[in-house]
Amino acid sequence: MNLPFREKAVTRNRVAAEAEITKNREPHRRATPREAKLDGSFFRVRAERTTEQELQYLRAMAELGPEPQKASDVAKVMKRTSEQMGPTRSRLIAKGLLYTPGYGLAAFTVPQFDRYMIRNHELAITPSRPAKKRRR
């Protein structure tokens, strides 16, 4: 296909950008030496302050990307409702691991924390328990 020079450059840049995004989103890619150093101290210390459920919430957020995420979208990844995950989200905000840039949104307080979560933690979805029936 004969494309003008400018279109070839744009196409080449788009392909390179898509490859970089894919590389950064691969679950088990090797960390660079800089990332390994951050993983071993800076990020790990933060992850160790969480419960297993909080860790899974962070991993589900990481699955959606580094930008602010809707609470309902994170809950869907975890196969739960946003009401069920509300207390977990609140604890993560209180611990300083998340912040709320807008209503219903949460974002990581530390840049690249999503990449750490993808590299180092598996997403283990447990089915939600059915609601107990109330006796009248």
C-alpha positions as CSV (number, residue, x, y, z in Angstrom):
1,M,0.0,0.0,0.0
2,N,1.5,3.3,-1.1
3,L,0.8,5.9,1.6
4,P,2.1,9.5,1.6
5,F,5.1,9.9,3.9
6,R,3.0,11.7,6.6
7,E,0.4,8.9,6.7
8,K,3.2,6.3,7.0
9,A,4.7,8.1,9.9
10,V,1.3,8.4,11.7
11,T,0.6,4.8,11.1
12,R,4.0,3.7,12.3
13,N,3.6,5.9,15.5
14,R,0.1,4.5,16.1
15,V,1.4,0.9,15.8
16,A,4.3,1.7,18.2
17,A,2.0,3.3,20.7
18,E,-0.4,0.4,20.6
19,A,2.6,-2.0,21.1
20,E,3.7,0.0,24.1
21,I,0.3,0.0,25.7
22,T,0.0,-3.7,25.1
23,K,3.5,-4.3,26.6
24,N,2.6,-2.2,29.7
25,R,-0.7,-4.1,30.2
26,E,0.7,-7.6,30.0
27,P,0.0,-9.3,33.3
28,H,3.3,-11.1,33.8
29,R,5.8,-9.0,31.9
30,R,9.2,-8.6,33.5
31,A,9.7,-5.4,35.4
32,T,12.5,-3.1,34.4
33,P,15.3,-2.6,37.0
34,R,13.7,0.7,38.1
35,E,10.2,-1.0,38.4
36,A,11.7,-3.9,40.3
37,K,13.3,-1.5,42.8
38,L,10.0,0.3,43.3
39,D,8.1,-3.0,43.5
40,G,10.4,-4.3,46.2
41,S,10.0,-1.3,48.5
42,F,7.8,1.7,47.6
43,F,4.8,-0.2,46.1
44,R,5.1,-3.4,48.3
45,V,4.9,-1.4,51.5
46,R,1.6,0.1,50.4
47,A,0.2,-3.2,49.3
48,E,1.1,-4.9,52.6
49,R,-1.1,-2.4,54.5
50,T,-4.2,-3.9,52.9
51,T,-6.5,-6.8,53.6
52,E,-7.0,-9.4,51.0
53,Q,-10.4,-7.9,49.9
54,E,-8.8,-4.4,49.6
55,L,-5.9,-5.9,47.6
56,Q,-8.5,-7.5,45.2
57,Y,-10.3,-4.1,44.9
58,L,-7.0,-2.4,43.9
59,R,-6.2,-5.2,41.5
60,A,-9.7,-4.9,39.9
61,M,-9.1,-1.1,39.5
62,A,-5.7,-1.8,37.9
63,E,-7.5,-4.1,35.4
64,L,-9.5,-1.1,34.3
65,G,-6.5,1.2,33.8
66,P,-4.6,4.0,35.5
67,E,-7.3,6.7,35.1
68,P,-10.0,7.3,37.7
69,Q,-12.5,4.5,37.8
70,K,-16.2,4.4,38.6
71,A,-17.1,2.4,41.7
72,S,-19.7,0.5,39.8
73,D,-17.2,-0.6,37.1
74,V,-14.8,-1.9,39.7
75,A,-17.6,-3.7,41.4
76,K,-18.6,-5.3,38.1
77,V,-15.0,-6.6,37.6
78,M,-15.3,-8.1,41.1
79,K,-18.8,-9.5,40.3
80,R,-20.3,-7.6,43.1
81,T,-22.5,-4.5,43.6
82,S,-21.0,-1.1,44.3
83,E,-23.0,-1.2,47.6
84,Q,-21.1,-4.3,48.6
85,M,-17.8,-2.8,47.8
86,G,-18.4,0.6,49.3
87,P,-16.9,-0.1,52.7
88,T,-13.8,-1.6,51.0
89,R,-13.4,1.5,48.8
90,S,-13.8,3.8,51.9
91,R,-11.1,2.0,53.8
92,L,-8.7,2.3,50.9
93,I,-9.4,6.1,50.7
94,A,-8.9,6.3,54.5
95,K,-5.5,4.5,54.1
96,G,-4.5,7.0,51.4
97,L,-4.2,4.4,48.6
98,L,-7.1,6.0,46.7
99,Y,-8.6,9.4,46.3
100,T,-11.8,10.7,44.8
101,P,-11.4,13.1,41.9
102,G,-15.2,13.3,41.4
103,Y,-18.4,11.8,42.6
104,G,-18.4,8.0,42.2
105,L,-14.8,7.9,41.0
106,A,-11.7,6.7,42.6
107,A,-8.1,6.9,41.4
108,F,-4.7,5.6,42.7
109,T,-2.8,8.1,44.8
110,V,0.5,6.7,43.6
111,P,1.4,6.9,39.8
112,Q,2.0,3.5,38.2
113,F,0.5,1.6,41.1
114,D,-1.9,-0.1,38.6
115,R,1.1,-1.5,36.8
116,Y,2.6,-2.8,40.0
117,M,-0.7,-4.5,40.9
118,I,-0.9,-6.2,37.4
119,R,2.7,-7.3,37.6
120,N,2.5,-8.7,41.2
121,H,-1.0,-9.7,42.1
122,E,-3.5,-12.0,40.5
123,L,-7.2,-11.1,40.2
124,A,-9.0,-13.7,42.2
125,I,-12.7,-13.2,41.9
126,T,-14.8,-14.8,44.6
127,P,-18.6,-15.0,44.0
128,S,-20.7,-12.8,46.1
129,R,-22.8,-14.4,48.8
130,P,-26.5,-14.3,48.2
131,A,-28.4,-11.9,50.4
132,K,-29.9,-13.5,53.5
133,K,-33.7,-13.5,53.5
134,R,-35.1,-11.5,56.3
135,R,-37.8,-12.9,58.5
136,R,-40.9,-10.8,59.0
